């Protein structure tokens, strides 16, 4: 289920980024890269588990759903930290210089 959650989030984020790619002030390209990278990583994990250990390809347990949302939250937190560090709109710099 975590593969589905991450792939769905990546598939939703990509067209949003692509429609606003000329003015990427929220750095959605970084979020897309994080989500697609995590999706590919999970896909490889599921493929290897399926062929080597005989596990089910998709897990539909509550733990798998919780793991999927935890990974999505982690990706969003990393993206927000990147936004705070890069400060593409200069909001933090304006506040710091006004004090």
Secondary structure by P-SEA (a helix, b strand, c coil): caaaaaaaaaaaaaaaaaaacccccccaaaaaaaaaaaaaaaaaaaaaaacccccccccccaaaaaaaaaaaaaaaaaaaaaaaaacccaaaaaaaaac
